[in-house]
Amino acid sequence: MKSYQQTAELLESLKLKGIAAHLDELITDAERQKHSYISFVNALFQTEISDRTTRRLRRNLSAAHFPIEKRLEDFQFGRVTGIGKSEVANLSDCSWIDRRENLLFFGPPGVGKTHLAIGLGLTAIDRGYTVCFERVNSLMRLLRTAQVQRTSEFRLRRILKSNLLIIDEIGYTPIDRKEANHFFSLVSELYEKSSVVITSNKSFDAWAEMLGDEVMTTAMLDRLLHHARIFTLDGDSYRLRDNAKEKEETDHPQQP
């Protein structure tokens, strides 16, 4: 018992949390299966690596700040045009993140732009990349307050260190001139260092008016589009469709 306690204390000292958490079952399994010493040591380290991978994925998922989990396999490709299963399958290997490429999803509300962005973000986390998700109004608030609020500064530093930044809903809320300047600085800082995914209901032609400066907008788009893939989605809004379906079921309930 003394040896066991010493072992547990050593594992805690070395921060081998995975082995410590599963030590009893690892010892029991080794004794039952009559494992060799080297097999037992291998099982210890495999358990530690698996535990660290799981904890890293949980941390990255929590730090991403996704508003909801939406997986690519749940996307309804049949109701939209502009992107297909094969294109999403190609994006799922995340090699575009390694190449620091950007993805831009355009289209009206309700066609699944955010779903695709979150789905790709979750896939990236599963593959070991760090991801940050921000709706544009939250991002503008962070950029405004980064110099005076520690929480905003911390979040912005994480964004700048991430492999992928997802900026959702550009065009839904107004952006003032100062915010636009901050936004341009952020895009410039991330250029060829991290990948960016953007969803927007505004075409490029409307961005200059939205940001209030044609020259700056052109310079920002030049950076975003240098290594980018653009997808223009169209189709019926799934939210309107679901609302209509619910209304129909309410107006005409099925008879038992």
The 8 nearest C-alpha neighbors of each residue, nearest first, counted from 0:
[[1, 3, 2, 4, 5, 6, 7, 23],
 [0, 2, 4, 3, 5, 6, 7, 8],
 [3, 1, 5, 0, 4, 6, 7, 8],
 [4, 2, 0, 6, 1, 5, 7, 8],
 [5, 3, 7, 1, 6, 2, 8, 0],
 [4, 6, 2, 8, 3, 7, 9, 1],
 [5, 7, 9, 3, 4, 8, 2, 10],
 [6, 8, 4, 10, 5, 9, 3, 11],
 [7, 9, 11, 5, 6, 10, 12, 4],
 [10, 8, 12, 6, 11, 7, 13, 5],
 [11, 9, 15, 7, 13, 8, 12, 14],
 [10, 12, 14, 8, 9, 13, 15, 7],
 [11, 13, 9, 14, 10, 8, 15, 7],
 [12, 14, 10, 11, 15, 9, 16, 8],
 [15, 13, 11, 12, 16, 10, 9, 17],
 [16, 14, 10, 13, 17, 18, 11, 19],
 [15, 17, 19, 14, 18, 20, 11, 10],
 [18, 16, 47, 50, 20, 19, 15, 46],
 [17, 19, 21, 47, 22, 20, 16, 15],
 [20, 18, 16, 22, 17, 21, 10, 15],
 [19, 21, 17, 18, 22, 16, 23, 15],
 [22, 20, 18, 19, 24, 23, 25, 17],
 [23, 21, 25, 19, 18, 24, 20, 26],
 [24, 22, 26, 25, 21, 27, 20, 19],
 [23, 25, 27, 26, 22, 21, 28, 29],
 [26, 24, 22, 28, 23, 27, 29, 21],
 [27, 25, 29, 23, 24, 28, 22, 30],
 [26, 28, 24, 30, 25, 29, 31, 23],
 [27, 29, 31, 25, 26, 30, 24, 32],
 [30, 28, 34, 26, 32, 27, 31, 33],
 [31, 29, 33, 27, 28, 32, 26, 34],
 [30, 32, 28, 29, 33, 27, 34, 26],
 [31, 33, 29, 34, 30, 28, 27, 35],
 [34, 32, 30, 31, 29, 35, 28, 36],
 [35, 33, 29, 32, 38, 39, 36, 30],
 [34, 36, 38, 37, 39, 33, 29, 40],
 [37, 35, 39, 38, 40, 34, 41, 29],
 [36, 38, 40, 39, 35, 41, 34, 42],
 [39, 37, 41, 35, 36, 40, 34, 42],
 [38, 40, 42, 36, 41, 37, 34, 35],
 [41, 39, 43, 37, 42, 38, 36, 44],
 [40, 42, 38, 44, 39, 43, 37, 45],
 [43, 41, 39, 45, 40, 44, 46, 38],
 [44, 42, 40, 46, 41, 45, 18, 39],
 [43, 45, 47, 41, 46, 42, 48, 40],
 [46, 44, 42, 48, 47, 43, 41, 49],
 [45, 47, 49, 43, 44, 48, 17, 42],
 [48, 46, 17, 44, 50, 18, 45, 49],
 [47, 49, 51, 45, 50, 46, 44, 52],
 [50, 48, 52, 46, 47, 51, 45, 53],
 [49, 51, 17, 47, 53, 52, 48, 46],
 [52, 50, 54, 48, 53, 49, 55, 47],
 [53, 51, 55, 49, 50, 54, 48, 56],
 [52, 54, 50, 56, 51, 55, 49, 57],
 [53, 55, 57, 51, 56, 52, 58, 50],
 [56, 54, 58, 52, 57, 53, 51, 59],
 [55, 57, 59, 53, 54, 58, 60, 52],
 [58, 56, 54, 60, 55, 59, 61, 53],
 [59, 57, 55, 61, 60, 56, 62, 54],
 [58, 60, 62, 56, 61, 57, 129, 63],
 [59, 61, 57, 63, 58, 62, 56, 124],
 [60, 62, 58, 59, 63, 64, 57, 65],
 [63, 61, 59, 64, 60, 58, 131, 130],
 [62, 64, 131, 60, 130, 132, 61, 65],
 [65, 63, 62, 132, 61, 66, 131, 60],
 [64, 66, 67, 63, 132, 68, 117, 60],
 [67, 65, 64, 68, 132, 117, 133, 63],
 [68, 66, 65, 69, 117, 64, 114, 70],
 [67, 69, 70, 65, 117, 66, 118, 121],
 [70, 68, 118, 114, 117, 67, 71, 73],
 [69, 71, 118, 72, 73, 68, 74, 121],
 [70, 72, 118, 73, 74, 115, 69, 119],
 [71, 73, 70, 74, 118, 75, 69, 84],
 [74, 72, 71, 70, 75, 69, 118, 114],
 [73, 75, 71, 72, 76, 70, 114, 115],
 [76, 74, 77, 78, 73, 79, 72, 111],
 [77, 75, 78, 79, 74, 83, 84, 82],
 [76, 78, 75, 79, 80, 83, 74, 234],
 [77, 79, 76, 234, 75, 235, 80, 110],
 [80, 78, 234, 233, 76, 77, 232, 110],
 [79, 81, 233, 232, 82, 234, 78, 83],
 [80, 82, 232, 231, 230, 233, 79, 83],
 [83, 81, 80, 86, 230, 232, 84, 87],
 [82, 84, 86, 85, 76, 87, 81, 80],
 [83, 85, 87, 86, 88, 76, 82, 89],
 [84, 86, 88, 87, 83, 89, 82, 90],
 [87, 85, 89, 88, 83, 84, 90, 82],
 [86, 88, 90, 84, 89, 85, 91, 83],
 [89, 87, 85, 91, 86, 90, 84, 92],
 [90, 88, 86, 87, 91, 92, 85, 93],
 [89, 91, 87, 88, 92, 93, 86, 95],
 [90, 92, 88, 93, 89, 87, 122, 119],
 [91, 93, 90, 94, 89, 88, 95, 123],
 [94, 92, 95, 91, 96, 90, 123, 97],
 [93, 95, 97, 96, 92, 98, 90, 91],
 [94, 96, 98, 100, 93, 97, 99, 90],
 [97, 95, 99, 94, 98, 93, 194, 100],
 [96, 98, 94, 95, 99, 93, 100, 194],
 [97, 99, 95, 96, 100, 94, 194, 191],
 [100, 98, 194, 96, 193, 97, 191, 95],
 [99, 101, 226, 95, 227, 194, 98, 96],
 [102, 100, 227, 195, 194, 196, 226, 228],
 [103, 101, 196, 228, 227, 229, 197, 195],
 [102, 104, 197, 229, 196, 198, 230, 228],
 [103, 105, 198, 230, 112, 231, 197, 229],
 [106, 104, 231, 199, 200, 198, 232, 230],
 [105, 107, 232, 200, 231, 233, 108, 199],
 [108, 106, 200, 109, 110, 233, 105, 232],
 [109, 107, 110, 236, 106, 200, 111, 112],
 [108, 110, 236, 237, 111, 238, 107, 235],
 [111, 109, 236, 108, 234, 112, 233, 237],
 [110, 112, 114, 113, 109, 115, 74, 108],
 [113, 111, 115, 114, 104, 198, 110, 116],
 [112, 114, 116, 115, 111, 117, 198, 167],
 [115, 113, 111, 117, 112, 116, 69, 118],
 [116, 114, 118, 112, 113, 117, 119, 111],
 [115, 117, 113, 119, 118, 114, 120, 112],
 [118, 116, 120, 114, 119, 115, 69, 113],
 [119, 117, 70, 71, 115, 121, 69, 120],
 [118, 120, 122, 116, 117, 121, 115, 123],
 [121, 119, 117, 123, 118, 122, 116, 124],
 [122, 120, 124, 118, 123, 119, 117, 125],
 [121, 123, 119, 125, 120, 124, 118, 126],
 [122, 124, 120, 126, 121, 128, 125, 119],
 [125, 123, 128, 127, 121, 126, 122, 129],
 [126, 124, 122, 123, 127, 121, 56, 128],
 [127, 125, 123, 124, 128, 122, 93, 92],
 [126, 128, 124, 125, 123, 129, 56, 55],
 [129, 127, 124, 123, 126, 162, 130, 125],
 [130, 128, 161, 162, 59, 124, 163, 127],
 [129, 131, 163, 63, 161, 164, 162, 128],
 [132, 130, 63, 164, 158, 165, 163, 64],
 [133, 131, 165, 63, 64, 65, 164, 166],
 [134, 132, 166, 138, 135, 137, 165, 167],
 [133, 135, 167, 137, 166, 136, 168, 138],
 [134, 136, 138, 137, 169, 167, 166, 168],
 [135, 137, 139, 138, 134, 140, 172, 133],
 [138, 136, 140, 134, 135, 139, 133, 141],
 [137, 139, 135, 141, 140, 136, 133, 134],
 [140, 138, 142, 136, 141, 137, 178, 135],
 [141, 139, 137, 143, 138, 142, 144, 136],
 [140, 142, 138, 151, 144, 139, 143, 145],
 [141, 143, 139, 145, 140, 144, 181, 138],
 [144, 142, 140, 141, 145, 139, 178, 146],
 [143, 145, 141, 147, 146, 142, 148, 151],
 [146, 144, 152, 151, 142, 148, 147, 141],
 [145, 147, 144, 148, 152, 143, 149, 151],
 [146, 148, 144, 145, 149, 152, 151, 143],
 [149, 147, 151, 150, 145, 144, 146, 152],
 [148, 150, 152, 151, 153, 147, 145, 146],
 [149, 151, 153, 152, 148, 154, 145, 155],
 [152, 150, 145, 154, 141, 148, 149, 153],
 [151, 153, 145, 149, 155, 150, 154, 156],
 [154, 152, 150, 156, 151, 155, 149, 157],
 [155, 153, 157, 151, 156, 152, 150, 158],
 [154, 156, 158, 152, 157, 153, 151, 159],
 [157, 155, 159, 153, 158, 154, 152, 160],
 [156, 158, 154, 160, 155, 159, 161, 153],
 [159, 157, 155, 161, 156, 160, 131, 154],
 [158, 160, 156, 157, 161, 155, 189, 188],
 [161, 159, 157, 158, 156, 162, 193, 129],
 [162, 160, 129, 158, 163, 130, 159, 157],
 [161, 163, 193, 129, 128, 130, 194, 160],
 [162, 164, 194, 130, 161, 195, 193, 131],
 [163, 165, 195, 131, 130, 132, 196, 194],
 [164, 166, 196, 132, 195, 197, 131, 133],
 [167, 165, 197, 133, 134, 135, 196, 132],
 [166, 168, 134, 198, 135, 197, 169, 133],
 [169, 167, 199, 198, 171, 135, 134, 170],
 [170, 168, 199, 135, 171, 167, 198, 200],
 [169, 171, 201, 172, 199, 200, 168, 173],
 [170, 172, 169, 168, 173, 200, 199, 201],
 [171, 173, 170, 174, 136, 169, 135, 168],
 [174, 172, 175, 209, 171, 170, 210, 136],
 [175, 173, 178, 210, 179, 172, 209, 176],
 [174, 176, 178, 177, 179, 173, 210, 211],
 [175, 177, 179, 178, 211, 180, 210, 174],
 [178, 176, 180, 179, 175, 181, 174, 143],
 [179, 177, 181, 175, 180, 176, 139, 174],
 [178, 180, 182, 176, 177, 181, 210, 175],
 [181, 179, 183, 177, 182, 178, 184, 176],
 [182, 180, 178, 184, 179, 183, 142, 185],
 [181, 183, 179, 185, 180, 184, 178, 186],
 [184, 182, 180, 186, 185, 181, 219, 187],
 [185, 183, 187, 181, 182, 186, 188, 180],
 [184, 186, 188, 182, 187, 183, 189, 181],
 [187, 185, 189, 183, 188, 184, 190, 182],
 [186, 188, 184, 190, 185, 189, 183, 222],
 [187, 189, 185, 186, 190, 184, 159, 192],
 [190, 188, 192, 186, 193, 187, 191, 185],
 [189, 191, 187, 192, 188, 186, 222, 193],
 [190, 192, 99, 193, 189, 194, 100, 98],
 [193, 191, 189, 190, 99, 194, 188, 162],
 [194, 192, 162, 99, 189, 163, 191, 190],
 [193, 195, 99, 163, 101, 100, 96, 162],
 [194, 196, 101, 164, 163, 165, 197, 102],
 [197, 195, 165, 102, 101, 103, 166, 164],
 [198, 196, 103, 166, 167, 165, 104, 102],
 [197, 199, 104, 167, 168, 105, 112, 103],
 [200, 198, 169, 105, 168, 201, 170, 104],
 [199, 201, 106, 107, 105, 170, 108, 202],
 [202, 200, 199, 170, 205, 203, 206, 105],
 [203, 201, 204, 205, 200, 206, 105, 199],
 [202, 204, 206, 205, 201, 207, 220, 216],
 [203, 205, 202, 206, 207, 201, 208, 209],
 [206, 204, 203, 208, 202, 207, 201, 209],
 [205, 207, 209, 203, 208, 204, 210, 216],
 [206, 208, 213, 210, 209, 216, 205, 212],
 [209, 207, 211, 206, 205, 210, 212, 213],
 [208, 210, 206, 207, 211, 205, 174, 173],
 [211, 209, 207, 208, 179, 212, 206, 174],
 [210, 212, 208, 209, 207, 176, 213, 175],
 [213, 211, 215, 214, 207, 210, 216, 208],
 [212, 214, 207, 216, 215, 217, 211, 208],
 [215, 213, 217, 216, 212, 218, 207, 219],
 [214, 216, 218, 217, 212, 213, 219, 183],
 [217, 215, 213, 219, 218, 214, 207, 212],
 [216, 218, 214, 220, 215, 219, 221, 213],
 [217, 219, 221, 215, 216, 220, 214, 222],
 [220, 218, 216, 222, 221, 217, 183, 215],
 [221, 219, 223, 217, 222, 218, 224, 216],
 [220, 222, 218, 219, 224, 223, 225, 217],
 [223, 221, 219, 220, 225, 224, 190, 218],
 [222, 224, 220, 221, 225, 219, 227, 101],
 [223, 225, 227, 221, 226, 222, 220, 101],
 [224, 226, 222, 223, 221, 227, 220, 100],
 [227, 225, 100, 224, 101, 223, 228, 99],
 [228, 226, 101, 224, 100, 102, 225, 229],
 [227, 229, 102, 101, 103, 230, 226, 100],
 [228, 230, 103, 102, 104, 227, 231, 105],
 [229, 231, 104, 81, 103, 232, 105, 82],
 [232, 230, 105, 81, 106, 104, 229, 233],
 [233, 231, 81, 106, 80, 105, 230, 79],
 [232, 234, 80, 79, 106, 110, 81, 231],
 [233, 235, 79, 110, 78, 80, 236, 232],
 [234, 236, 237, 110, 78, 233, 240, 79],
 [235, 237, 109, 110, 239, 238, 240, 234],
 [236, 238, 240, 109, 239, 241, 235, 110],
 [237, 239, 241, 236, 240, 109, 242, 243],
 [240, 238, 242, 236, 241, 237, 243, 109],
 [239, 241, 237, 243, 238, 242, 236, 244],
 [240, 242, 244, 238, 243, 239, 237, 245],
 [243, 241, 239, 245, 244, 240, 238, 246],
 [242, 244, 246, 240, 241, 245, 239, 247],
 [243, 245, 241, 247, 242, 246, 240, 248],
 [246, 244, 242, 248, 247, 243, 241, 249],
 [247, 245, 249, 243, 244, 248, 250, 242],
 [246, 248, 250, 244, 249, 245, 251, 243],
 [247, 249, 251, 245, 252, 246, 250, 244],
 [250, 248, 246, 247, 251, 252, 245, 244],
 [251, 249, 247, 248, 246, 252, 245, 253],
 [250, 252, 248, 249, 247, 253, 246, 254],
 [253, 251, 248, 249, 250, 254, 247, 255],
 [254, 252, 255, 251, 248, 249, 250, 247],
 [253, 255, 252, 251, 248, 249, 250, 247],
 [254, 253, 252, 251, 248, 249, 250, 247]]
